[in-house]
Amino acid sequence: MKKKKEFDCVQMKEEVQAKLLKEYEGLSDEEVSNRRQEKIESHPVIGPLYRKIDATQVGI
C-alpha cells in the first residue's frame, strides 16, 4: 500500500507553470524576458548573488 504524500513536487511544478503562463499571457518574448530579469534582480536573496555573478562575467 502506498503512503500518502505530504508534498507532491510534480503537482507544485504544474501549479507554478500554470500561474506563470497566466501572468505572461499576451506578452512578447522580450517582455517576458524583461519581467523575469526584473524579478531576479529585485529578489532579496537571488538579486545580489546574480549581480555578483553577472559582474564577474563581464570582468568588473
C-alpha positions in Angstrom: 0.0 0.0 0.0 1.3 3.4 -1.0 1.9 6.0 1.7 0.0 9.3 1.2 2.4 12.0 0.1 2.5 15.2 2.2 4.2 17.1 -0.7 3.8 16.4 -4.4 6.5 18.2 -6.3 5.0 17.4 -9.7 1.7 19.0 -8.7 3.5 22.0 -7.4 5.5 22.4 -10.6 2.3 22.2 -12.7 0.6 24.8 -10.5 3.6 27.2 -10.8 3.8 26.8 -14.5 0.1 27.5 -14.9 0.4 30.6 -12.8 3.4 31.9 -14.9 1.6 31.1 -18.2 -1.4 33.2 -17.0 0.9 36.0 -15.7 2.8 36.2 -19.0 -0.2 35.7 -21.3 -0.3 38.2 -24.2 3.3 39.4 -23.7 6.0 39.2 -26.3 9.1 37.0 -25.7 11.1 40.2 -25.0 8.6 41.4 -22.4 8.6 38.1 -20.7 12.4 38.1 -20.6 12.4 41.6 -19.2 10.0 40.7 -16.4 11.9 37.6 -15.5 15.1 39.7 -15.3 13.4 42.3 -13.1 12.2 39.6 -10.7 15.6 38.1 -10.4 17.3 41.4 -9.8 14.8 42.6 -7.3 14.8 39.3 -5.3 16.4 40.0 -1.8 18.5 36.8 -1.9 19.0 35.9 -5.5 19.4 39.5 -6.8 22.7 40.3 -5.0 24.1 36.9 -6.0 23.0 37.4 -9.6 24.6 40.8 -9.8 27.9 39.5 -8.3 28.0 36.6 -10.8 27.0 38.9 -13.7 29.7 41.3 -12.7 32.4 38.6 -12.8 31.2 37.5 -16.2 31.9 41.0 -17.7 35.1 41.4 -15.9 34.1 44.0 -13.3 
